[in-house]
Amino acid sequence: MRKKIIRAVTSSHSIDFYKPFVKDMQVCGFDVVSLSSPGQEQKELADMGVKVLSVPMERRISIMSDIKSLFSIIRIIKEEKPTIVHSMTPKAGLLCMMAAYLTRVPIRIHTFTGLVFPTSTGLKRKILMLTDSITCACATHIIPEGEGVKSDLVNNGITKKPMRVLGYGNVRGVDMEHFSRRPEVMKLSESIRNDSLLTFLFVGRIVRDKGINELCQAMDRLSGFVPARLILVGRYEETLDPISDESRDIIDKNPSIEYVGPKLGDELLAYYAAADCFVFPSYREGFPNTVLEAGAMGLPSIVTDINGSREIIRQDENGVIIPSKNVNALFDAMVNMVRDKAARERMADNARRMVAERFEQGFVRQCLLDFYNEIL
């Protein structure tokens, strides 16, 4: 007998979290329904035979909009009658777990891919902790993406329910065949690579929480000190957590920093292939996929000592871990990466193997399918 599952995320951009799992879920007897805010990413799922439903959801707290979204989700769940509702991302988690609880869906799962409250303060922190507590109270099963996320939930009293990290953590895994130095990728990288400079690469949203302010300051000091450049791949967010005016000015004026905008597919992989070191000085994460992708492409990484990153990177084996929000530590790590070629190459040699051993996509996918079968 086939079982219906609703997979839910706030933004359609986040559909990529579960898109790689859809075919296997269908083979295993699931009728998959996708629920998110409207977006072009939904079409790809529809082409895979997934029923796609849209409910506008605000990422920020917006009482009237959130109430409207909640009632829309309740109506959808009543019509679909799923056996499982499985949500990810904060707002979808809060609204979908509440709606699934109120409509008595038997299995209600929420995956915490990252927590916002640990880096927040004051009233905002209290509100975020409350919403996470409500999400957990309404869920029957809670999956933290990594051990760091699990510890934060426990240590801050968000829930006393049992929780389980699946496998070694991470919700999507890495397609090791796709993230590889294939001939077509290497051909594209030729026009990007500069063998006279060590290339640092950042991939992600160009926002404050990703440590871009510190990265810009460190790279500004680095310019002219050692032969290096920084490539920034991603999009600016002007309203949600923007970087400082000073950092924007550094990016615009420093010739050692290249902002190339968002990239996808083999074009993105070409930037990984053209780089020598990945740098990711984020303040908070659940389990950063770009650090996994960089490792799969054979890059050592400089990361901050935060959830997820410290579960991927092992100090001096496949990268370097530094304190968060510390420009001096970031500067020193970048200088050492340029100057110590032997250490950099040793870490690069380990990087792909260490990702493949723990986070290969087939393994991560099987961990989730085994979990579904167990709780059913």
C-alpha positions as CSV (number, residue, x, y, z in Angstrom):
1,M,0.0,0.0,0.0
2,R,1.4,3.4,-1.0
3,K,1.9,6.1,1.6
4,K,1.5,9.8,1.1
5,I,4.1,12.2,2.4
6,I,4.2,16.0,2.3
7,R,7.7,17.4,2.2
8,A,7.6,21.1,3.1
9,V,10.0,24.0,3.0
10,T,9.5,27.7,3.3
11,S,11.1,29.0,0.0
12,S,11.0,27.1,-3.3
13,H,14.8,27.6,-3.4
14,S,15.0,25.0,-0.5
15,I,13.3,22.3,-2.6
16,D,16.9,21.2,-3.5
17,F,17.1,19.8,0.0
18,Y,14.9,16.9,-0.9
19,K,14.7,16.8,-4.7
20,P,17.5,14.2,-5.0
21,F,15.5,11.9,-2.8
22,V,12.2,12.0,-4.7
23,K,12.8,9.1,-7.2
24,D,14.0,6.7,-4.4
25,M,11.0,7.7,-2.3
26,Q,8.6,7.0,-5.2
27,V,10.2,3.6,-5.8
28,C,9.9,2.8,-2.1
29,G,6.1,3.3,-2.2
30,F,5.7,7.0,-1.3
31,D,3.4,9.4,-3.1
32,V,5.3,12.6,-2.7
33,V,3.7,16.0,-2.3
34,S,5.9,19.1,-2.2
35,L,4.7,22.2,-0.3
36,S,6.5,25.6,-0.5
37,S,6.1,29.2,-1.4
38,P,5.7,29.6,-5.1
39,G,8.8,29.6,-7.3
40,Q,10.2,28.3,-10.5
41,E,12.0,25.4,-8.8
42,Q,8.6,23.7,-8.4
43,K,8.4,22.9,-12.1
44,E,11.4,20.5,-11.9
45,L,9.5,18.5,-9.2
46,A,6.3,18.5,-11.2
47,D,8.2,17.1,-14.1
48,M,9.3,14.2,-11.8
49,G,5.7,13.3,-11.1
50,V,5.5,15.1,-7.8
51,K,2.3,17.0,-6.8
52,V,3.4,20.5,-6.2
53,L,1.4,22.8,-3.9
54,S,2.1,26.5,-3.2
55,V,1.4,28.5,0.0
56,P,3.1,31.9,0.3
57,M,5.2,31.9,3.5
58,E,7.2,34.8,4.9
59,R,10.7,34.0,6.2
60,R,10.4,36.8,8.7
61,I,7.8,36.9,11.6
62,S,4.6,38.4,10.1
63,I,1.6,37.6,12.3
64,M,-1.2,38.2,9.8
65,S,0.6,36.5,6.9
66,D,1.6,33.6,9.1
67,I,-2.0,33.1,10.3
68,K,-3.2,33.1,6.7
69,S,-0.5,30.6,5.7
70,L,-1.4,28.4,8.6
71,F,-5.0,28.1,7.6
72,S,-4.0,27.4,4.0
73,I,-1.8,24.6,5.1
74,I,-4.5,23.1,7.3
75,R,-6.9,23.1,4.4
76,I,-4.2,21.4,2.2
77,I,-3.5,18.7,4.8
78,K,-7.2,18.0,5.2
79,E,-7.5,17.5,1.5
80,E,-4.4,15.4,1.0
81,K,-4.7,13.2,4.1
82,P,-1.0,12.3,4.3
83,T,0.6,9.7,6.6
84,I,3.7,11.8,7.0
85,V,4.3,15.6,7.0
86,H,8.1,16.2,7.0
87,S,9.1,19.9,7.2
88,M,12.5,21.7,7.0
89,T,13.5,25.4,7.4
90,P,12.1,27.5,10.3
91,K,8.9,29.0,9.1
92,A,7.7,25.9,7.2
93,G,8.5,23.9,10.3
94,L,6.5,26.0,12.6
95,L,3.4,26.3,10.4
96,C,3.4,22.8,9.0
97,M,4.0,21.1,12.4
98,M,1.2,23.1,13.9
99,A,-1.1,22.4,11.0
100,A,-0.2,18.7,11.0
101,Y,-0.8,18.5,14.8
102,L,-4.2,20.2,14.6
103,T,-5.3,17.9,11.8
104,R,-3.9,14.8,13.6
105,V,-1.4,13.6,11.0
106,P,0.0,10.5,12.5
107,I,3.7,11.1,11.7
108,R,5.0,14.7,12.0
109,I,8.7,15.1,11.4
110,H,10.8,18.3,11.5
111,T,14.4,18.5,10.4
112,F,16.4,21.4,12.0
113,T,18.9,22.3,9.3
114,G,20.2,25.3,11.4
115,L,19.3,27.4,14.3
116,V,19.0,31.1,14.3
117,F,18.5,31.8,18.0
118,P,22.1,31.0,19.2
119,T,23.4,34.1,17.4
120,S,20.4,36.3,18.3
121,T,19.9,38.5,21.4
122,G,17.1,40.0,23.5
123,L,13.5,39.7,22.5
124,K,14.3,38.3,19.1
125,R,16.2,35.4,20.7
126,K,13.3,34.6,23.1
127,I,10.8,34.6,20.2
128,L,12.9,32.3,18.1
129,M,13.4,29.9,21.0
130,L,9.7,29.9,21.6
131,T,8.8,29.2,17.9
132,D,11.4,26.3,17.9
133,S,9.9,24.9,21.1
134,I,6.4,25.0,19.5
135,T,7.7,23.2,16.4
136,C,9.2,20.5,18.6
137,A,6.1,20.2,20.7
138,C,3.9,19.6,17.6
139,A,6.3,17.1,16.0
140,T,6.4,13.4,16.7
141,H,10.0,13.1,15.5
142,I,12.8,15.6,15.5
143,I,15.9,15.2,13.3
144,P,18.8,17.6,14.0
145,E,21.0,17.9,10.9
146,G,24.2,17.5,13.0
147,E,25.4,16.8,16.5
148,G,26.0,20.5,17.1
149,V,22.4,21.4,16.3
150,K,21.2,18.6,18.6
151,S,23.4,19.9,21.4
152,D,22.0,23.5,21.0
153,L,18.4,22.2,21.2
154,V,19.1,20.2,24.3
155,N,21.4,22.7,26.1
156,N,18.9,25.5,25.6
157,G,15.9,23.5,26.7
158,I,14.1,23.7,23.4
159,T,12.8,20.2,23.8
160,K,13.2,17.1,25.9
161,K,12.0,14.7,23.2
162,P,14.4,12.1,21.9
163,M,16.3,13.2,18.8
164,R,18.5,11.4,16.3
165,V,21.1,12.6,13.9
166,L,20.9,10.4,10.8
167,G,24.2,8.9,9.7
168,Y,27.0,11.4,10.2
169,G,24.6,14.3,9.7
170,N,23.6,16.5,6.7
171,V,20.3,16.2,4.9
172,R,21.2,16.1,1.3
173,G,24.6,14.5,0.9
174,V,27.0,15.0,-2.0
175,D,26.6,13.6,-5.5
176,M,30.3,12.6,-5.8
177,E,30.0,11.9,-9.6
178,H,28.6,15.4,-10.2
179,F,30.9,17.2,-7.9
180,S,34.1,16.0,-9.5
181,R,36.8,17.4,-11.8
182,R,35.2,16.1,-15.0
183,P,36.7,17.1,-18.3
184,E,33.9,19.5,-19.2
185,V,34.3,21.2,-15.8
186,M,38.0,21.5,-16.1
187,K,37.6,23.0,-19.6
188,L,35.3,25.7,-18.2
189,S,37.8,26.4,-15.3
190,E,40.6,27.3,-17.7
191,S,39.4,30.8,-18.2
192,I,39.0,31.4,-14.4
193,R,42.2,29.9,-13.1
194,N,45.2,32.1,-12.4
195,D,48.3,30.1,-11.6
196,S,50.2,33.2,-10.5
197,L,47.9,33.8,-7.6
198,L,46.4,31.5,-4.9
199,T,42.7,31.6,-5.3
200,F,40.4,31.7,-2.3
201,L,36.7,31.0,-3.0
202,F,33.5,31.7,-1.1
203,V,30.2,30.3,-2.3
204,G,27.0,31.4,-0.5
205,R,24.7,34.4,0.2
206,I,26.7,37.6,0.5
207,V,25.3,38.5,3.9
208,R,26.6,39.5,7.3
209,D,25.9,36.1,9.0
210,K,28.2,34.3,6.5
211,G,31.2,36.3,7.8
212,I,31.5,38.4,4.7
213,N,32.5,41.5,6.7
214,E,35.4,39.7,8.3
215,L,36.4,38.1,5.0
216,C,36.5,41.4,3.2
217,Q,38.6,43.0,6.0
218,A,41.0,40.0,6.0
219,M,41.3,40.0,2.2
220,D,41.9,43.8,2.1
221,R,44.8,43.3,4.5
222,L,46.0,40.3,2.5
223,S,46.2,42.2,-0.8
224,G,49.8,43.0,-1.7
225,F,51.0,41.0,1.3
226,V,50.9,37.6,-0.4
227,P,50.0,36.7,-4.0
228,A,46.3,35.8,-3.6
229,R,42.8,36.7,-4.8
230,L,39.3,36.1,-3.5
231,I,36.3,35.1,-5.7
232,L,32.8,35.6,-4.2
233,V,30.1,33.5,-5.7
234,G,26.5,34.2,-4.6
235,R,23.9,36.9,-4.4
236,Y,23.6,40.0,-2.3
237,E,20.6,40.4,0.0
238,E,19.8,44.0,0.5
239,T,17.0,43.7,3.1
240,L,17.8,40.5,5.0
241,D,21.1,40.7,6.9
242,P,23.0,42.9,4.4
243,I,26.8,43.3,4.7
244,S,28.3,46.6,5.9
245,D,28.8,49.6,3.6
246,E,32.5,49.3,4.3
247,S,32.6,45.7,3.0
248,R,30.6,46.6,-0.1
249,D,33.1,49.4,-0.8
250,I,36.0,46.9,-0.4
251,I,34.4,44.5,-2.8
252,D,33.8,47.2,-5.3
253,K,37.3,48.8,-5.1
254,N,39.8,46.0,-4.3
255,P,41.1,44.4,-7.5
256,S,42.1,41.3,-5.5
257,I,38.4,40.6,-4.8
258,E,36.1,39.4,-7.7
259,Y,32.4,39.3,-7.2
260,V,30.9,37.1,-9.9
261,G,27.3,36.7,-8.7
262,P,25.4,33.4,-8.3
263,K,26.4,30.4,-10.4
264,L,24.8,27.1,-11.1
265,G,25.6,23.7,-12.5
266,D,29.0,23.1,-14.2
267,E,29.7,26.8,-14.2
268,L,29.7,26.7,-10.4
269,L,31.9,23.6,-10.4
270,A,34.4,25.4,-12.6
271,Y,34.9,28.0,-9.9
272,Y,35.6,25.2,-7.4
273,A,38.0,23.6,-9.9
274,A,39.8,26.9,-10.5
275,A,40.3,27.6,-6.7
276,D,43.0,26.5,-4.3
277,C,41.2,27.0,-1.0
278,F,37.6,27.4,0.1
279,V,36.9,29.9,2.8
280,F,33.7,30.0,4.8
281,P,33.7,32.2,7.9
282,S,30.0,31.9,8.8
283,Y,28.6,32.8,12.2
284,R,26.1,29.9,12.2
285,E,25.0,26.9,10.1
286,G,23.2,23.7,10.4
287,F,25.4,21.7,8.0
288,P,26.9,23.9,5.2
289,N,26.6,22.1,1.9
290,T,29.1,24.4,0.2
291,V,31.8,23.1,2.5
292,L,30.9,19.6,1.5
293,E,30.9,20.5,-2.2
294,A,34.3,22.2,-1.9
295,G,35.7,19.1,-0.2
296,A,34.3,16.9,-2.9
297,M,36.0,19.1,-5.5
298,G,39.3,18.5,-3.7
299,L,39.6,21.8,-1.9
300,P,40.9,22.4,1.7
301,S,38.7,24.7,3.6
302,I,39.1,27.5,6.2
303,V,36.0,27.4,8.4
304,T,34.8,28.9,11.6
305,D,34.2,26.8,14.8
306,I,30.5,26.4,14.4
307,N,27.9,23.7,14.0
308,G,28.3,21.7,10.8
309,S,31.6,23.1,9.7
310,R,33.4,21.5,12.6
311,E,31.7,18.2,11.8
312,I,33.0,18.3,8.2
313,I,36.5,19.7,8.7
314,R,39.1,18.0,10.9
315,Q,41.8,20.4,12.0
316,D,44.9,20.2,9.7
317,E,43.5,17.1,8.0
318,N,41.2,18.5,5.3
319,G,41.2,22.1,6.4
320,V,41.6,24.7,9.2
321,I,39.1,25.7,11.9
322,I,39.3,29.2,13.4
323,P,37.2,31.3,15.9
324,S,34.1,33.0,14.5
325,K,34.0,36.7,14.0
326,N,37.8,37.0,14.3
327,V,39.5,38.9,11.5
328,N,43.0,38.3,12.8
329,A,42.5,34.6,12.9
330,L,41.0,34.5,9.5
331,F,43.9,36.6,8.1
332,D,46.5,34.4,9.7
333,A,44.8,31.2,8.3
334,M,44.7,32.7,4.8
335,V,48.4,33.7,5.0
336,N,49.4,30.3,6.2
337,M,47.4,28.6,3.4
338,V,49.3,30.7,0.8
339,R,52.7,30.2,2.3
340,D,52.6,26.5,3.5
341,K,52.2,24.7,0.1
342,A,53.0,21.3,1.5
343,A,50.2,21.5,4.2
344,R,47.8,22.9,1.7
345,E,48.4,20.1,-0.7
346,R,48.2,17.5,2.0
347,M,44.8,18.8,3.1
348,A,43.6,19.0,-0.5
349,D,44.6,15.3,-1.0
350,N,42.5,14.3,2.0
351,A,39.5,16.5,1.2
352,R,37.5,14.4,-1.4
353,R,38.1,11.1,0.4
354,M,36.9,12.4,3.7
355,V,33.6,13.7,2.1
356,A,33.0,10.5,0.2
357,E,33.5,8.4,3.4
358,R,30.9,10.2,5.4
359,F,28.5,12.2,3.2
360,E,28.1,10.5,-0.2
361,Q,24.6,11.1,-1.3
362,G,23.5,7.5,-1.7
363,F,24.5,6.8,2.0
364,V,22.6,9.9,3.2
365,R,19.6,9.0,1.2
366,Q,19.5,5.5,2.5
367,C,19.7,6.7,6.1
368,L,16.5,8.8,5.6
369,L,14.7,6.0,3.9
370,D,15.6,3.5,6.6
371,F,14.3,6.1,9.2
372,Y,11.0,6.4,7.4
373,N,10.6,2.6,7.2
374,E,11.5,2.3,10.9
375,I,8.9,4.8,12.2
376,L,6.2,3.5,9.9
